[in-house]
Amino acid sequence: GAVVSQHPSRVICKSGTSVKIECRSLDFQATTMFWYRQFPKQSLMLMATSNEGSKATYEQGVEKDKFLINHASLTLSTLTVTSAHPEDSSFYICSANIGTVGEKLFFGSGTQLSVL
Amino acid sequence: GQNIDQPTEMTATEGAIVQINCTYQTSGFNGLFWYQQHAGEAPTFLSYNVLDGLEEKGRFSSFLSRSKGYSYLLLKELQMKDSASYLCAVRDRAGGFKTIFGAGTRLFVKA
């Protein structure tokens, strides 16, 4: 099956710093990638849809200037958490699918962000 | 918008059968997925339904009724390793085929 690589797997940072998370599709081209956030014992909440070569589409309530998404190529999307604060501590996970109809999501391994 | 409901927690005994229900409301239904997730890990794909009926895959089966907005995941011959969260997810044509997840059902399998 398709492989999605996500780095880093764990980040611990000080409040106020910015953190970049990378998501790569290794053996397929992903024109669209999805970024989710998951708090402990809760489900995945869609943050934004990342489109190659265009602006990301953010879900209601997600701050565009806080969570910067760049999808510069067909195999790479990045999520930057700017000026991170403790409340941003969460599990961030990217995903992609092949095609548009009925395809399951292939997930990255996730990034556990802890902001001190 | 979308709305997906599933039970928060369930407990079952090793070797038994358990059914996890999911109801959904969406404007542009384009498929229903079930994923398994262990704590701290990425979700793992279990099943996909887009037409009404039952899809069987080994110990796991999934059912869909589009007219009722209802699905269930059936796990047979439960094993301790099946203790995990089970996520019901719906794909929606609206907004670019995004997949929305339910809150998940935490399944505890006891000996």
Interface residues (C-beta under 8 A of the other chain):
Chain A: T32 F34 Y36 K41 Q42 S43 L44 M45 L46 T49 N51 T57 F91 I93 S95 N97 T100 V101 G102 K104 L105 F107 G108 S109 G110 Q112
Chain B: N30 G31 F33 G40 E41 A42 P43 F45 Y48 V50 S85 L87 A89 R91 G95 G96 F97 K98 T99 I100 F101 G102 A103 G104 R106
